[in-house]
Amino acid sequence: MIITVTLNAAIDKTLAVPNFRLGRRHRAVEQASMAGGKGVNVARSLKALGEPVIATGIAGGPTGTRIIEQLTEEAILSDFVRIREESRTSTAVVDPTTGVQTEINERGPEVSATELELFKDKLLYLARGAEFCVFSGSLPRGVPADLYAQLVHELNRLDVTTVLDAEGEALRLAARAEPSIISPNELEAEELVGHEFGDDEDRPAAVREMVELGAREAILTLPTGCIGLVGPDGERGMYRVTIDPGLVDARSGVGSGDAFLAGYVASRYRRRPPDECLRFAVACGAESVQHFGAGVLDPAGVERLLPRAEVHEVPEPAVPTGR
């Protein structure tokens, strides 16, 4: 079983607005509304890929009820803790004429200490039957920044493979808690290692730095693929995987990183070789941009793209000194 954790679940609205400009009145030509938050998106992709998954987290108010009802309609198994305050709504505006997307995310509810303890108890109960646990997305108000770090420690003791996709202080603290896998994008990785990437050689070095911080494996996601230092201890390798974005008719990039992560976890769950896990993840992320709605993907489309994802092993760089 794979668990996905979404502490700031949402109803995600995606609008297609041609020639979008601030200060103007527009009409959407296409729209979608579905249960969201990064962990929920990962669960949706895992479900599409045929993997056993349960989505958990925190949900509150009428919006929280809609989130759970929509997951049920999609046949995605879920077990959320209900809280008093209202879950958030997030809106993404995609301009199909330029491919530019604008996201507006509400802050989300404030979570009490009692509600948070109920969630921790639920997660530890679910983890008894799990092999993987994916922590994704932001933390709501009232939740300490080190919560992911705490939970990683707890699940490591249960021998659960922990996967982390977060940002800021939550990522920094959790990376030091020795998660199995972290998967930041470029901006998140720059913040984590404390410097910008000036050229292409900086990126493999940053992936190596992320492992030195505490993660057992690290994957840096990029617009055209990823760089990952992956594999079991003693057999780790660094790989760069790329795919030509021209192979797909992009409609929306919202949630493509979540589809990428789901593809990687699904491949790891199937015991595929590390480089093939990255190849499959990149194919999932690329396929998902053809759909309107986060975490939506077509497994048959993934298989068609899979041979077009190019994998190259790269030398593992030394960690730079003096930083």
Beta strands, then each sheet from edge to edge (+ up, - down):
strand 1: 2-6
strand 2: 10-16
strand 3: 30-36
strand 4: 53-60
strand 5: 77-83
strand 6: 88-94
strand 7: 101-105
strand 8: 132-136
strand 9: 161-165
strand 10: 181-182
strand 11: 217-222
strand 12: 225-230
strand 13: 237-242
strand 14: 310-313
sheet 1: 5+ 4+ 1+ 8+ 9+ 10+ 11+ 12- 13+ 14-
sheet 2: 3+ 2- 6- 7+
end
